[in-house]
């Protein structure tokens, strides 16, 4: 059978190509065996070879085992981009534990829920002051038994604000935690079907759900990308320098960049945060060849006033993911650089892979591309998810493949709601054209994708309701030139209450929600739309706003 779009696949690539499955510790071990002293990661101009990384991981794994964090344990990582992440990620997995990713961008409400829900009683963090201060709060609240603190200065002094580590038996530095840890006679047996990662995503109640991603899911995701790009990589026949500025707690960065780059023996140029000039130096001076980013990063680069004079000749691949890429951004980038900026689609529940654009094929602006090898996608009726829709007709996109989650942690009902047999209902509304290319037109879920991060309106609404002047609130996503989409709050006030500014609202919300969740605007209305049974209707509010935006305007004003 020829799958839709397979005629446009790279030469020699078939949809039914074998997809490799295994465990993540084996993935790293094979990379260390294959590439030895070759640099795997460069951080603050310090190279770490594949063998050195494997040795660090073994020490961490031995320490986790010694401390009792093996099979059945959840180990939470609350880290930014540094080598501390892969060392502890692979180390805990080799000990037989599962990882829980915590985002430093989240507020206390979401972080508290993830810790309680996952059962993680140990957290690995950094002595970078903001991270450490938040982590200590969870320890003080009794949510943790132990806090393991990695010292940022281990990788070189760069002026980050560092916290003093207090004398507390529940707090231990990573150095002391791993001191004199002995390699066991045999490492714990790990199955490809074991849960490797609880990666939290949005829930219908506003609280995140933990997508259960197995070792098989994640290694399959790496293999899918490798099969897709095998011809291109063989033709280039070089060690790629891959820029990693995406946060490692995000599934896109974890799979597309960290795991895949390590497996292929390429070099990860690791950045602690996105800085447009630092990225440009990596390209122009260090001759980076591959830069996967999110739309906000590409917008920043496209807006450089001297972009057409920059030397991007080393860059062979420029990819965008995490959120829809505005067509105009891709056009501007291509016009100024001559490089084609391609975007694909995936989600947390698919370990990232879903669709991609072939190196050659029809030019389809706005498309998310073709289903990748090993992945089956179709479009089904919004009213009946068992009924397929014909080509060109809009419905909900379904997906199945070896990379798709087995469900949500301790959420049987939520899991049942998103599966039709073995096909996962994505919540994304779109269609497939006659060439097999997919297009997104809307989202069934209320989730907002802002700057590549998932933002959940109900979490924001819960926090806004703590304002004494707020009677009711609905949060929706609105177009944003920089972030693609941003949260906007529509508020009705209590009797006698006075309106407040967006700055005052953000001050109230600080600490309650993450910085990426902060509303970009607030609008006060006399009433909010409701359903026939009296519930506030986010759907109707979105429709009202679209209608207003489509009407001609005589004048424009600034954001409230």
KEDOKE-428290 format. One record per residue: x, z, y of N, C-alpha, C, CB in turn; residue in three letters. Coordinates in steps of 0.1 Angstrom, whole numbers, plus 5000, padded with zeros to 4 digits. Glycine has a CB too. Layout:
% residues N
XZYXZYXZYXZYALA ...
//
This chain:
% residues 560
500850004988500050005000500950005013499150125000UNK 500549925022501249925035500450005044501349775040UNK 501050105050500450195059500350135073501150335059UNK 499350175081499250125094500450145102498050195101UNK 500950035108502150045116503450025109502250175123UNK 503450025095504650015088505449885090504350035073UNK 504749785094505349655097506349665109504349545100UNK 506149775117507049785129508149895126506249825141UNK 508249945114509250045111510649975112509050105097UNK 511650065115513050005115513349935101514050115117UNK 514149835102514549765090514949855078515549655093UNK 514449835066514849915055514150055054516249945056UNK 513350095063512650215063511150195058512550285077UNK 510850265048509450265042508750385044509550225027UNK 507350375045506550495047506750595035505150455049UNK 506850535023506850615011508250655007506150545000UNK 509250645016510550685013510550835008511550675025UNK 511450874999511551014994511851105006512651024983UNK 511151215007511451325017512051445010510051365024UNK 513251475014513951585008513351725012515451585012UNK 513351815002512851945004513852044999511451974997UNK 513952165005514952265001514752385008516352215002UNK 515852465010515852585018516752575029516152715009UNK 516552655040517352645052518752705050516652725063UNK 518952815042520352855039521152745032520352975031UNK 520452675023521152565016521452445026520352505004UNK 520552425035520852315045522152345053519652305055UNK 522252475057523552505065524752505055523352645071UNK 524552555043525652555034526252415031525252625021UNK 525252325029525752185027526452125039524452095023UNK 525952165051526552115063527952165064525752145075UNK 528152295061529452355062530452295051529352515059UNK 529952265040530752205029531152065033529952205016UNK 530151995039530451855042531351835055529151785045UNK 531151925065531851895078532852005081530751895088UNK 533052105074534152205075534452245089535252145069UNK 535652205093536252245106535652175118537652245106UNK 534852075116534251995127533452085136533451875121UNK 533452075149532652165158531152135155532952135173UNK 530452245153528952235151528252265164528552335141UNK 528752365172528152415184529252435195527352545182UNK 528952385207529752415218528952495228530352285225UNK 529452615232528652705241529652755251527952815233UNK 529452735264530352785274531752735272530352935275UNK 531852605268533052535265533852595253533952545277UNK 533152675245533852735233533252665221533552885232UNK 534052605213533552535200533452635189534452415196UNK 532452615181532252695168532052595157530952785169UNK 532952595148532952495137531852535127534352495130UNK 531552435118530552455108530952575099530352325099UNK 532252575095532652685086532552825093534152665081UNK 532952825106532852945114531452995115533452935128UNK 530552905117529152935118528652995105528252815122UNK 528952925094528552975081529153115078529052885070UNK 530353145082530953275080530153385088532453275084UNK 529853345101529053445109527753475103528853385123UNK 527053365098525753385091525853475079525253245087UNK 526953455071527153535059527253685063528353485051UNK 527953715073528153855077526853905082529153855089UNK 526053835090524753875094523853895082524153775104UNK 523853805073522953815061523253945053523153695052UNK 524553965051525054085044524554215051526554095042UNK 524554215064524154335072522654355071524554315087UNK 521854245071520354255070520054305056519754115072UNK 520754255046520454305032520854455031521354235022UNK 521954495037522354635037521354725043523754655043UNK 520754675054519754755061518354755055519754705076UNK 518154675045516854665038515954565043516254795039UNK 516454465051515654365056515754235048515954335071UNK 515254245036515354125027513954075024515954175014UNK 513654035011512453975008511254065012512353954992UNK 510253995018509054065023509154115037508754175014UNK 510354115043510554165056510354055067511954225058UNK 509854105078509754015090510754055100508354015096UNK 511653965104512653995114512353915127514153955109UNK 512053985138511753925150512953895158510754015159UNK 512953775164514053725173513553715187514753595168UNK 514153785196513753785210515053745218513153925215UNK 515353615217516653575222516553445230517653545210UNK 517453425239517553295246518453205239518053325261UNK 518953095245519753005239521253045240519652865247UNK 521753095228523153125226523353115211523453275232UNK 524653125207524853115192524253235185526353115190UNK 523853345192523253455186521953415178522953565196UNK 521253315184520053275177520353215163519353165186UNK 521153105162521353045148521953145139522152925149UNK 522853235144523553335135522553425129524653415143UNK 521653475137520653575132519453495125520053655143UNK 519153385129518053305123518453275108517853165130UNK 519653215106520053175093520453305085521253085093UNK 520953405092521353525085520253595079522053615095UNK 519153615086517953685081517353605070516953715092UNK 517253475071516753385061517553395048516653245066UNK 518853405049519653405037519553545030521153395041UNK 519153645038518853775032517553775025518953885042UNK 516753675027515453665021514253705030515353755009UNK 514553735042513453775052512853645057514053865063UNK 511753665065511153565073511353595088509653545070UNK 511453485096511653505110510353505118512553385115UNK 510353585128509253575138509853545151508453715138UNK 509453425157509953395170509153455181509953235171UNK 509853525190509153575202509753505214509453735203UNK 508853465223509253385234509553485246508153285238UNK 510753475252511053555264510053515276512453535268UNK 509353405275508453365285507053435284508253215285UNK 506853495273505553565271505453695278505253585256UNK 504253735281503953865287503753965276502653855295UNK 503554095280503554205270502354195261503554335277UNK 501254135265500054125257500354045245498854075265UNK 500853925247501153835236502253885227501553695241UNK 503253945233504453995225503954105216505554035234UNK 503154195222502754315214501854265202501854405223UNK 501054165204500154115193501054055182499254015199UNK 502053975186502853915176503654015168503853815183UNK 504154115174504854225166503954295157505454325176UNK 502754335161501754395153501254305141500554445161UNK 500954185145500354095135501354055124499853965142UNK 502654035128503653985119504254105110504853925126UNK 504054225115504654335107506054355109504354325093UNK 506654285119508054305122508354435128508554185131UNK 509254515121509654645126511054645131509454745115UNK 511754535130513154525136513154395145514154505124UNK 513854415156513854305166515354285170513054335178UNK 515754155170517054125175516954065189517754015165UNK 517654125198517654075212519054075218516654175220UNK 519054055231520354045238520454155249520453905245UNK 521654185253521854285264521654215278523154345263UNK 521254095279520854035291519654115296520453885290UNK 519754165309518954275314517454255312519154295328UNK 516854135316515354125314514954125300514953995320UNK 515654065291515354075276515454215271516253975268UNK 516454285274516654415269515654515274518054465272UNK 515354505286514354595292512954575285514154565307UNK 512554455283511254435276511354485261510954285276UNK 512454455255512554495241512554655239513954445235UNK 513154725249513154865248511754925250514054925260UNK 510854855258509454895259508754895246508754805269UNK 509054795237508354795224508854905215508654655218UNK 510154935216510655045209510055175213512255055210UNK 509855195226509255325232507855335228509455325247UNK 507155215227505755215223505455235208505055085227UNK 506555255200506455275186506155145178505355365183UNK 506355035184506154905177507354865168505854795187UNK 508454925170509754895163510355015157510654815172UNK 511154995146511955105141513355085145511855105126UNK 513754965148515154935151515254815161516054915138UNK 516254835170516554725179518054695177516254775194UNK 518254565174519654515173519954435185519854425160UNK 521054465192521354415205522654325204521554525216UNK 522554195206523654105207524254115221523253965203UNK 525554115222526154135235526553995241527454225234UNK 525953955252526053825257527553785261525253805269UNK 528253885265529653865269530553825258530153995276UNK 530053845245530853795234531253655235530053825221UNK 530353575242530553425243531253385256529253355241UNK 531753485264532353455276531553515288532553315278UNK 532153565298531553615310531053505319532453715317UNK 529753505322529253405332528453465343528353305324UNK 528453595344527753665355526253695352527753575367UNK 525853685340524453725337524253875339524053685322UNK 523153915344522854055346522754125332521654085354UNK 523654225329523654285316523254435317525054275310UNK 522454475307522054615307522954705299520654615300UNK 523054825303523854925296523054965284524155045305UNK 523654975272523055005260523055155258523654935248UNK 521855225258521855375258522255425244520555425262UNK 522555555243522855615231521555655224523755745233UNK 521155575215519855595208520055555193518655515215UNK 519755635184519955595170519155475165519655715161UNK 518055445172517255335169517755205175515855355173UNK 518755215184519355095191520855085186519355115206UNK 521154965181522454935176522954805181522554945160UNK 524254795184524754665188524854575175526154675195UNK 524854445177525054355166526454375160524854205170UNK 527354405168528754435163528754545153529754455175UNK 528054655157528054775149527154755137527654895157UNK 526054685139525154655128525854575116523954575133UNK 526754485120527354405110528754455105527554265115UNK 529154565112530554615108530654655094530854735117UNK 531654605087531954635073530854595063532254785072UNK 530054505067528954455058529654375047527954375065UNK 529354415034529954345023529054235017530354455012UNK 529754125014529054015007528554054994529853895006UNK 527254034990526754084977527353994966525254074977UNK 527254044954527753964942526953844941527554054930UNK 525653844944524753724944523753734955524053714930UNK 523553624962522553624973521153624967522853504982UNK 520153674974518853674969518353524966517853734979UNK 517553514956516953384953515853354963516453384938UNK 515953234968514953184978514353064973515653164992UNK 513053054974512252934970511952854982510952974962UNK 511852724980511452634991510052654996511552484986UNK 509252724987507852754991507752884998507052754979UNK 508852964999508753085006508553065021510053175004UNK 507853155028507653145042508953175049506553245047UNK 509453085057510653095065510453145079511452965065UNK 509353105085509053135099507653155102509653015107UNK 507353255109505953265116506153225130505453415115UNK 505653105133505753045146504353055152506252895145UNK 504153135162502853165168502353055177502953295175UNK 501153025176500452935184499052985188500252795177UNK 498252915195497052965201495952995191496552875211UNK 495153095195493953125187492653115195494053265182UNK 491553105188490253085195489853215202489153055184UNK 490353325199490053445206491053475217490153565196UNK 491953385219492953405230494253465225492353495240UNK 494253525212495353585207496053485198495053715199UNK 497453475198498153375190497953395175499553375194UNK 498053285168498053285153499453245148496953195148UNK 499853305137501153275132501053165122501753405125UNK 501553045126501652935116502752965106501952805123UNK 502352965093503252995082504052865079502553055070UNK 505252865082506152745080507152785069506852705093UNK 507052715058507952745047509252675048507252695033UNK 510252715040511552645039511252495037512452705029UNK 510352465028510052325024509452255036509052315013UNK 508552315044508052245056509152205065507052345063UNK 510052305068511052275078512152185074511752415082UNK 512552195061513552095056512951955055514152145043UNK 511651945051510951825051510951755064509551835045UNK 510651835075510651785088511951725092510251895098UNK 513051795088514351735091514551605084515451835087UNK 514151595071514251475063513451365069513851505049UNK 512251395073511451285079512151215091510051345084UNK 512651295100513351245111514651165107513851355121UNK 515351215096516551145091516151015085517251235081UNK 515051005078514650875072514250775083513450905062UNK 513550825093513150745104514350675111512250825113UNK 515350755113516450715122517750675114516850815132UNK 517650655101518750635092519450505096518350625078UNK 518750395099519350265102520150275115518250155103UNK 519450345125520050355138521350435138519150415148UNK 521350545130522550635129523650565121522150765121UNK 523350485111524350415104524950305112523750345091UNK 524250245121524750135130525650205140523650065137UNK 525350325145526150385155527450445149525450495162UNK 527350505137528450545129529450635138529250435123UNK 528850735144529650825153529050965152529550765168UNK 529851055156529451195158528751205171530651295156UNK 527451245171526651245183526951385190525151235180UNK 526851375203526951495211525451515217527951495223UNK 524751615212523351635214523251755224522651665201UNK 522551725235522351835245521151915241522051765259UNK 521352045240520252135236520052235248520652215224UNK 519052205256518552295267517152345264518552225280UNK 516452285254515152325250515252465244514452225240UNK 514352555246514452695241514352695226513352785247UNK 515252765219515352765205514152835198516652835200UNK 513352915205512152975200511052875199511753095208UNK 511252755204510252645204510452555192510252565217UNK 509352515185509552435173510252305175508152415167UNK 510052245186510652115189512252135190510252065203UNK 512752235196514152255197514652295183514452365207UNK 513952385176514452435163514652315153513452535158UNK 513552235152513652125142514352005146512252095138UNK 513951945158514451825162515951835166513651765174UNK 516351945171517651955176518552045167517652015190UNK 518252175166519152265158519352225144518652405159UNK 518252225136518352195122518752055119516952225115UNK 518251965126518551825123520051795126517651725130UNK 520451845138521851815142522851875133522051865157UNK 522552005129523452065120523551995106523052215117UNK 522451955101522451885088523151745089520951855084UNK 523151685100523851555102525251565106523051465112UNK 525751685108527151695112527551665126527951615103UNK 526551655135526751625149527051755157525551555154UNK 527351735169527751845178526551885187528951815186UNK 526252015187525252065196525852125209524352185189UNK 525552065220526052115233524952205238526351995243UNK 525152335236524152435238524252485252524352555228UNK 523052485259522952535273521952645273522452415282UNK 522252755281521452875281520152845288522152985288UNK 520152745297518952715304519052565310518652815316UNK 517952515314517952375320518452385334516652315319UNK 519552315337520052295350520452145351521352385353UNK 519752075360519851925360521251885362518951875371UNK 522051955371523451905373524351945361523951975385UNK 524052055354524852085342524551975331524452225337UNK 523351935330522951825320523651695324521451805320UNK 523651665337524351545341525851545339524051515356UNK 526451665341527851675338528151655323528351815342UNK 527251705315527351685300527351535297526251765293UNK 526451465304526351325301527551245307525051265306UNK 527851265320528851195327530251225324528651205342UNK 530551355321531951395319532151415304532151535326UNK 531351485297531551515283530951405274530951645279UNK 530251305280529851185273528751215262530951105267UNK 527851295265526751325256526051195252525751425262UNK 525551195240524951065235523451085233525551025222UNK 522951205232521551225228521051345236521351245213UNK 519851315243519251425251517751425248519551405266UNK 517351525240515851545238515351645248515551595224UNK 514351605256513851695266512351695266514351655280UNK 511751765276510351765278510051705291509751915278UNK 508851655294508551585306509051645319507151565308UNK 509051775321509451835333510951815335509251985333UNK 511751815325513151785326513451635330513951805313UNK 512651545324512851405328512351375342512051315318UNK 511351455346510851445360511951485370509551525363UNK 512651595367513751645375514851535376514251775370UNK 515151485365516251385364515851255371516651345350UNK 514551205369514051085375514051105391512751055370UNK 513851225395513851245410515151275417512951365412UNK 516251265409517551275415517751155425518651275405UNK 518051185437518151075447519250975444518351135461UNK 520251015437521350915434521350885419522650975438UNK 520250885412520250865398520750725394518850875392UNK 520450625403520850485400522350475401520150395409UNK 523050575407524450565408525150655397524950605422UNK 524450725390525050815379525450735367524050925375UNK 526450775360526950705348526250765336528450715347UNK 525250705331524550745319524850655307523050745321UNK 525950585308526250485298526550545284527550405302UNK 526850665283527150735270525850765263527950855271UNK 524750775270523450825264522850715256522550865276UNK 522750735243522150635234520750655232522950625221UNK 520350785232518950825229518450915240518850885215UNK 517250885246516650975255515250995250516650905270UNK 514951115245513651135239512851245247513851185225UNK 511551235247510651325253509651375243509951265266UNK 509451505243508451565235507851695241509051595221UNK 507051765233506551895238505251885246507551965245UNK 505051775252503851745261503751605264503951835274UNK 502551555267502451405271503351365282501051375274UNK 504051255280504951205290504251115300506151125284UNK 504151145313503551055322504150915322503551115336UNK 503350815321503750675320504650645332502650575320UNK 504250695344505050655356506450715356504350715368UNK 506650835350507950895349508850805340507851035343UNK 508250755329509050675320509450545327508250635308UNK 508550485336508850365343509950385353507550315350UNK 509850495361510850525371512250545365510450645379UNK 512250615354513550645347514150515342513250745335UNK 513350435336513850305330514350215342512750235322UNK 513550205353513950125364515350165370512950135375UNK 515550295371516750345377517950345367516550485382UNK 517750365354518850375345518950265335518650505338UNK 517950185333517950085323517650135309519250015323UNK 517450275307517250335295515750345292517950475294UNK 515350325280513950345276513650485272513550245265UNK 512750555278512350685275511150685266512150775288UNK 511350725254510250725244509750865241510750665231UNK 508450875239507851005235507150995222506951055246UNK 507051105215506351115202505351225203507251125190UNK 504751255192503751365191504051445179502351305191UNK 503751575180503851665169503251795174505251685163UNK 503251895165502752025169503452135161501252035167UNK 503252265165503852375158503452365143503352505164UNK 502252335140501752335126502352225118500252325126UNK 502952125124503652015116505152035117503251885122UNK 505652145122507152165123507752065133507852165110UNK 506851995140507251905151506851755147508651915154UNK 507351705135507051565133505651525132507751525120UNK 505351415137503951355136504051205138503051415147UNK 504351165151504551025154505850995161503350975162UNK 506250875162507450825169507350685172508650865161UNK 508150635181508250495185509450435178508350485200UNK 509250315172510450245166511350195176509950135156UNK 512650165173513550115183513149985188514950095176UNK 512449905180511949775185510449765180512749655179UNK 509649695187508249685184507449665197507749805176UNK 506149655195505349635207505549745218503849625203UNK 505449705230505549795241504149845244506249735254UNK 503849965242502550025243502550145252501950055230UNK 502550125265502550245275501350335272502450195289UNK 501650465272500650565269500450595255499350515275UNK 501050525245500950555231501850655227501150425223UNK 501450735217502350835211503150785199501650965207UNK 502850655196503650585185502950585172504950655184UNK 503750555161503350535148503550665140504050425141UNK 502650685129502950795120504250775113501750805109UNK 505050885112506350885107506350875091507151005111UNK 507450845085507450835070507050965064508850795065UNK 506250955053505751065046504551135052506851165044UNK 504151095063503051155070501851065070503451195085UNK 500651115067499451045068498551095079498651045054UNK 498151005088497251045099496050945099498051035112UNK 494951005103493750925105492950985116492950905092UNK 491750925119490850975130489550995124490850875142UNK 488951105126487651145120486651175130487751255110UNK 485351165127484251195136484351345141482951175129UNK 484051365153483951495159482851575153483851485174UNK 481851505148480651575142480851605127479451495144UNK 481651515121481851525106483251495103480851435099UNK 484151595101485551575099485851515086486251705100UNK 484851485077485151415065484851265066484251475054UNK 484351225078484051085080485051015089482651065086UNK 485750915083486750845091486150755101487650765081UNK 486950735112486450645123487250515122486750715136UNK 486550405125487250275125488250265136486150165127UNK 489150165134490150135144489550125158490950005140UNK 490250185167489850175181488750275185489250045184UNK 488150345175487150445178487750585180486050445167UNK 487250655190487750795193487250895184487550825207UNK 488050995180487651105172488751205171487251065158UNK 488751295162489751395160490851345151489251535155UNK 492051375154493251325146493451425135494451305155UNK 493551375122493851455111495251415106492851435099UNK 495951515099497251485094497551555081498351525105UNK 498351495073498851575061500251515058497951555049UNK 501051605052502451575049503151695044503151505061UNK 504351675039505151795034505551885045506351745027UNK 505451845057505851925069504752015075506451845080UNK 503551995070502352065075502152205070501051975072UNK 501952295079501752435075500852465064501352515087UNK 501052575057500152615046498952695052500852695036UNK 498952725065497952795071498452905081497052865061UNK 497552995085497853095095497953235088496753095106UNK 498953305092499253435087498053535088500553495094UNK 497653585077496553675076495253625083496953815082UNK 495053495083493853435090493253335081494253375104UNK 492553385070491953295061490853215067491353385049UNK 489953275075488853195081489453095091487953295089UNK 490453125099490953035108491652915101491953095118UNK 492352955089492952845081491952755076493752915070UNK 490852805070489752725064489152635075488752815058UNK 489052675087488452595098489252465101488252675110UNK 490552475099491352355103491752265092492552405110UNK 491352295080491652205069490452145063492452285058UNK 490552015060489551935052490251895040488851815060UNK 490151965029490951945017492351985021490851795012UNK 493351885019494651915023495051845036495651865012UNK 494051805044494251745057494051835068493451615059UNK 494951845077494951945089494251875101496351985092UNK 493251945106492551895118493351945130491151955119UNK 493951855138494851885149494251945161495651765152UNK 492951915163492351955176492551855187492752085180UNK 493351755184493651645194492651535192495151605193UNK 492151485203491151375203491951245207489951405212UNK 491751145199492451015202491950905193493951035200UNK 492650795192492350685184493550605180491350585192UNK 493350515170494450435165494050295167494750465150UNK 495050215172494750075175495049985162495550015187UNK 494849855163494949765152496349755147494449635155UNK 497349795155498749795151499249925145499649755162UNK 498350025144498750155138499250245148499750135128UNK 499250215161499750305172498650405176500250225184UNK 499050525178498050635181498050665196498350755173UNK 496950705201496750735215495950865216496050625223UNK 496350955225495651085228494851065240496651195229UNK 493551115240492751105251492251235256491551015248UNK 492251345248491751475252492251575241490251475254UNK 491951705244492151805234490851885231493251905239UNK 490551895218489451975214489552115218489151955200UNK 490752165217491052305220491152325235492352355213UNK 491152445239491252475254492652485259490552605257UNK 493652465249495052485253495452395264495852465241UNK 496252445273496952375283498452355280496752445297UNK 498952235281500352215279501052205293500652095270UNK 501752305296502452305310503952305308501952425318UNK 504552205312506052195311506552195297506652305319UNK 505752155288506152155274505752285266507552135273UNK 505252385273504852515267503352525266505352635275UNK 502852585255501452605252500952715261501152625238UNK 499952695268499352795277497852805273499452765292UNK 497452935270496052955265495253025276496153035252UNK 494152955280493353005291492753145289492252905294UNK 492353175277491753305275492653415277491153305261UNK 493953395274494953505277495053525292496353455271UNK 495053425300495153435314493853495320495353295321UNK 492753455315491453515319491353665317490253445312UNK 491853705305491853845302492653925312492453865288UNK 493753875316494653935326493953935340496053875326UNK 493353825344492753815357491553905358492253665359UNK 490953935347489754025348490254175352489054035335UNK 491554195352491954335356491954345371493354355351UNK 491754235378491654235393490254295397491854095399UNK 490254405405488954465408487954385415489254585416UNK 488354275422487454185429486854075421488154125441UNK 487354065408486853945400485553985392487953905390UNK 484553905394483353915387483453835374482153865395UNK 483753705375483853615363484953515366482553545360UNK 485553465356486653365358486653275346488053445359UNK 486953145349487353045339488652985344486152935338UNK 489552965334490852895337490852765329492052985332UNK 491152655336491352525330492652465334490152435334UNK 493052365327494252285331493852175341494852225319UNK 494752165351494552055361495851975362494152115375UNK 495751855366496951775367498051835377496651635372UNK 499251825373500351885381501551785381500852025376UNK 501951745392503051635393504251675386503351615408UNK 504651805385505851845379505751885365506451955387UNK 504751975362504552025349503651945340504052165350UNK 503051845345502151765338500751815339502551755324UNK 500651945336499352025337499652165340498652015323UNK 498852225348498952365352497652435352499552375367UNK 497752565350496552645350495952665364496852785343UNK 494652655365493952685377492752785374493452555384UNK 492652885382491552985380490352965389492153125381UNK 489152955384487952945391487253085390487052825386UNK 487053145402486653285402485353305410487753375408UNK 484453385405483353445413483653585416482053425405UNK 483353625428483753765433482653865431484153755447UNK 483053985429482054095429481454105443482754225425UNK 480254165443479554185456480354265466478154245454UNK 480454205478481254275488482754255488480954415488UNK 483254195477484754175475485154055484485054155461UNK 486454065488487053965496487953875488487854025508UNK 488053745491488953655484490353705485488853515489UNK 491253665476492653695476493453565475492953795465UNK 494753575478495553455478496153435464496753465488UNK 496653315461497253295448498553385446497653145447UNK 499153405458500353495457499953635453501153495471UNK 498853685458498453825455498053825440497253865464UNK 497353715435496953715421498153715412496153595419UNK 499253635415500453625407501153765407501353525412UNK 501153835418501753965418501054065409501754025433UNK 499754055408498954135399499254105385497454125402UNK 499353975382499553925368500953945363499153785367UNK 501953965372503353985367503454085357504254015380UNK 504054055345504254145334503154145324504354285339UNK 501954105329500754095320500753965312499454105328UNK 501153855319501353725312502653665315500153625317UNK 503053565308504353505310504453415323504753415299UNK 505653395328505853315340505253175338507253305343UNK 505353115326504852985324503252975323505352925310UNK 502653095322501253105322500653135336500853215312UNK 501453155346500953195359500053075365502053225368UNK 498853105370498053005376498752945388496753065380UNK 498552815389499152735400498252745412499452595397UNK 496952775410495952775421494752865417495452635424UNK 494052905427492852985425491752925434493053135427UNK 490552915429489452865437488252955436489052715434UNK 487652995447486453085446485153005447486553185458UNK 484353035438483052955437481853055437483052865424UNK 480653005441479553095441479053125426478353025449UNK 479153025418478753045404479552955395477253025402UNK 479652995382480352915372479352855362481453005365UNK 479652735357478752675347478552755334479152535344UNK 477352745328477152815316476452725306476152935319UNK 476552765293475852695282474452735282476552735269UNK 473652675273472252705272471952845268471652605262UNK 472852915262472653055258473353155268473253075244UNK 473753105279474253185290475753215290473553315289UNK 476553155280477953175280478653085290478553145266UNK 479753135296480553055305481052935298481753135311UNK 480952825305481252695298482552635305480152595299UNK 483652645298484852585302484752425301486052625293UNK 484052385291483852235289483152175301483052205277UNK 482052235306481252185317482052195330479952265318UNK 482852295332483652305344484752195344484352445344UNK 485352165333486252055332485551925336486952045319UNK 484351905331483651785334483351775349482351775326UNK 482951885355482651885369483851855378482152025374UNK 485051905373486251875381486651735380487351965376UNK 486451675368486851535366485951445375486651495351UNK 484651475375483751405384484151405398482351445382UNK 484551525403484951545417486251465420485151695420UNK 487151465410488451395412488251245412489451435401UNK 487251195405487051055405486351005417486151025393UNK 485751095425485051055438486051025448484051165442UNK 485850925457486850895468486851005478486450765475UNK 488051035482488251145492488751085505489351245487UNK 488251145516488651095529489951155534487551125539UNK 490151275529491351345533491851435522491151435546UNK 493151475522493651555512494151685518494751485504UNK 494151785511494651915516495651975506493552015518UNK 496252085510497252155502496552235491498152235510UNK 497352275482496952365471496552505476497952375460UNK 495452555472495152695476496052795470493652725472UNK 
//
